């Protein structure tokens, strides 16, 4: 998002409780075309052209019409920061001050280091939606949870396991990253525990369960604006259901938000109009999120043999190309190209 503001000479401040690029919480993989489009190729550790899906009744290997890439999270964040021309401040954001109102020209944001005031404020702080009026609290929330370990290891494919003995509603994964194996388990049920399953999957692969990281992540779209504040990424539910992919969608919706902010700063649009346009843009993706959400509910309920039959049926290359082409289209890397003026 801040990257989109680099050319308009605005004063942009990024605030987070951790340092830049600290505390990665995902497997840190994204479609390679997105990383190239954003000028982030230097952060790529390993390009992954194939996915392998395994159930108790067999496995299938797909050659995708595009590739995944595992990347170095800290380096990627640094590259984005260098493109943004923004400033960074370490602070814990607590919420909006009581003096903040729906129509306020300047929005006061409370942090543990004082109150920050700005006419344009974006909450990209994650699923807690810190600047919203009401947040989610697991387990009574539309959240999934994931945990992974980062041992040394070599492999070529992005592996996915769909096994009820591992996790009743969810999946396991292994993402290769040039000598590192990012191995984890996700549960679509926020009350589901994943520590034991993660350890067991690592042991099954004869890998050490070391360097843990994880988090909750949303699987339902939320309003992208509230009380004159923009919400991007997990705070707006922009994590794609079923796959749990949130980095690509954070890029995508962050760019959309950044373009609206740029239009306001260049006095081409009012803040109210920008809020309305961004809210409409986000809501316009509700159907794709609903389809993925329905698959997230349906696939774990399928009899395992039927699921395996479906995966084998999908293994025809034209079906793989069409299915994964549709998936990429929902947040296509061409969106990162400069907007015509």
Buried (B, 14 or more C-beta within 10 A) or exposed (E): BBBBBBEBEBEBBBBBEEEEBEEBBBBBBBBBBBBBBBBBEEBBBBEBBBBBBBBBBEBBEBEBBBBBBBBBBBBBBBBBBEBBBBEBEBBBBEBBBEEBEEEBEEBBBBBEEEEBBBEBBBBBBBBBBBBBEEEBEEEEBBBBBBBBBBBEBEBEBBBBBBBEEBBEBBBBBBBBBEEBBBBBBBBBBBEBEBEEBBBBBBEEBEBBBEEEBBBBBBBBBBEBBBBBBBBBBBBBBBBBBBBBBBBBBBBBBBBBBBBBBBBBBEEEBEBEEBBBBBBEBBBEBEEBBEBBBEEBEEBBEBEBEEBBBBBBEBBEEEEBBEEBEEBBEBBBBEBBEEEEE
